[in-house]
């Protein structure tokens, strides 16, 4: 409210800049609250799916530790030398 004390164009312009800054700050806070709400919603969804994937991961771990599913290593294997 500088313009009400000092009646000059500079004071009026400064007051307008201050009001615009507060309006912009309020808009940014609304935007960030909206983003915070969205992030919270996504966290709930990922927690739900994380529990489901945890169960699937545990089952895959059991299957992979079963010896009948183990495969030989990939890569070059030197052939046995023939006996003469």
N, C-alpha and C positions, 0 to 999 in steps of 0.2 A: 504494500500500500504506500509505496514511496511517492506515487503520483498525487496522493491526497495531501501529503506534507509539502512536497516540492512541486510547484505547478510549472513544470518545464517539459518540453518534448522528450528529453532524455529520460526523465523520471517516468513518464508515461510508457515509453518504449521498454524500460527496464521492468516495469510492472507487468506488461504484456508478456515479456520473455519468461518471467517467473511463473505466471499462470500457465503458459504453454508447457513449461517444464513439468509442472505438477500434473497437467492433463496427460502428457506423454508418459509420465511415471505411473499414473493410475492405469493407463492402457497396458503398459508392459506388465504390471502386476496381475492384471486380469489374464493376459496371455500366458504368463508363467503359471498361474493357478490352473488354467485350462490344460497346460502341458503336464503339470504335476498330477492332475486327475487322470489324464491319459496314461501316464507312466504307472500310476498305481493300478489302473485297470489291467495294463499289460503284465504287471508283476503277478496279479492274481491268476491270470490265464497261464503264465509260464510256471507258476507254482503247481497248478493243477496238472499241466502236461508234464512237468518235471517228475511228479509222483508216478505218473503212468510210465514215463521213460525209465524211471528207476526200476520198476518191476520188470520191464522188458530187458533192461541191461542185466539184471540179476539172472534172468532166465538164459540169456545169451552166454553169460559167464559160465553157468552150469553146463551148457551144451558144449562150449569151447574147451572146457576142462576134461570132457569125456575123451578117453584115449582113442576111441574108434573114429573120432572126427579130426584127430591130429594128422596133419599131412607132413610129408618130408619137406625139408628146406628147399627153397628155390635157388637155383644157381648151377654152376658148372660142377659136375661130378666126374672126377678122373676115372676112366675105365681101368679095371684091374689088368695088370700086365699078364700076358699069356705065358704059361710055363712051356718051355721047349723040351 
